[in-house]
Amino acid sequence: MSSTAYFAEIHPDSSLRRVVLWSGVLLAAAGILVILNLPAHLWLKLTISVVWAALSVRELRLSCLGWADCLRLRFSSEGDIAVLGADKQWRAAEWVSGGVLLQKAGWVRLRNHRGVVFGELLSGDARANSHWRRLQVIWRHVGATM
């Protein structure tokens, strides 16, 4: 395969998206419980709790917006990334720092064409999936610089 045509196409898993969503909800609730147990005035704890809840809801909403417009991810050998939107059009996306790729799982952060920053939890098996294997090779070559 030519290096110019070398890419990995990954299909996000809806069950992994639910894991991310529900863990975010649970961690937001845990954060509110921690805030309410701080040794501070009640009005301060309530204010911080409202701000925490608003920021958590905003982050989860942005994730859902990003996921709604991301049917597939395509990682090129040059380090470019494209997202297949709900309208079946491939659009360029940008890497956002904070991603990691392990042998069977990974976390990538992206900014889509609308400017929405979201994370995608990925999983795969290099033995059974050639695209996952290619993604690992691409990540080793260009992922560390992103």
N, C-alpha and C positions, 0 to 999 in steps of 0.2 A: 504494500500500500504506500502510495506517495505521501511524503510528510505534509504536503500542502492539503491533502484531503483527509488527514488524520484527525479524527474527532471522536468524542464520546457523547452519546445521546442517552440521557438518563430520564426515566419516567418517575416523577415523585410519587410516593406512596401515601394515599389518603389516611391510612391508619397511623403512619408516622406523624402526619400533620395533626391528627387528633391527639396524639401523645404530647406534642409540643403545645397545642392549645390548652389541654387540660392541666398540664404541668404549670403553664403560665397562670392559669386561673387559681390553682392551688397555692402556688408561691405568692401570688398577690394577696390571697386571703391570709396566708401565714405572715406576710409582711404587716398586714393590718393588726393582726394579733400581737405581734412583737411591738409595734408602735404603741398600741393601747396599754401595754405593760411597762412602758418606760416610766421612770420616775420624773414626771413633768406635770404641769398643770393640765387639767382636762381639756381646756379650750385649745391648748397647743397640740395635744395628742389628736384631738378631733380634726384640727386643721391639717396636720401632717397626714393623717389617715385619708382625708378627702383628696389631697394632692397625690398621694401614693396610688389611690384607687383610680384617679383620673389618668395618671401616666400609664398605669397598667392596662387600663381599657384602651387607651390610645395605641399602645404597642401591640396589643392583641388584635385590634382592628386593622392596623397596618399590615400585620402578618396575614390576616384573612384576605385583605385586598390584594396583596402580592400573590397569594396562593390562587385566588380566583382567576388571575390572569397568567397562570403558569401551568401549562399542561405538560411541557417537556423542557429539559435543559440541554443545550448543546455546547460542549466545551471543545474549543479548537486547539490544535497543537501550538498555535501562536499565543495562546493565553486569552483569546477572546471568548466571550460567552454570549449565547443567544437564548432567548426564551420564546417558546411557542405559546402565543396568547390564546385566549378564548375564541378569538376571531380567526384562528388557524394561520396567523401570520407570524413569521419569525422576526423578532426584534432584538437589537443589540441591548445588552445589559452590562452593568459595570460590577466588578468585584468590589466588595467592601471588606475591610480587614476583619479578622476574627474567625476565619474559617479553619477547619482542621479535617484531614482525611486520614482515616486509619484503615486497617486491612478490610474490615467488613462494614464500617460505618463512617459517616462523615457529616460535617456541618458546614454549609457554605452560606455566606451572606452576600446578598445582591442588591443592586439598585436597578429597578426596571425602567422602561422608557418613560414612565410617568413620574419618576423620582421617588417611588415608594421603596423603602429599604425593608427587606424581610429576610428571614433565615429559612433554610430548607434542610431538614434532616434527611439524609440519604443512607441507604444500605444496599449492599450487594455482595456477591461472591465472585471473586476473580476467576475461580475455576469454571463456574457455570455461565458467566456473563462477560462477553468480550468487551462490551462498552464499559463495564466497571473496571476491568483490567486496563483499558485505555485511559480511563479517567485517572487511575493511580499513576500511570506513566506521565500523563500531562501534568498532574499535580506536582510530581517530583521535579519536573523541569521548570515549570513556571509558577506553580502555586505558592511556593515559598516567597516569591517576590511580591505577592499581592496582599 
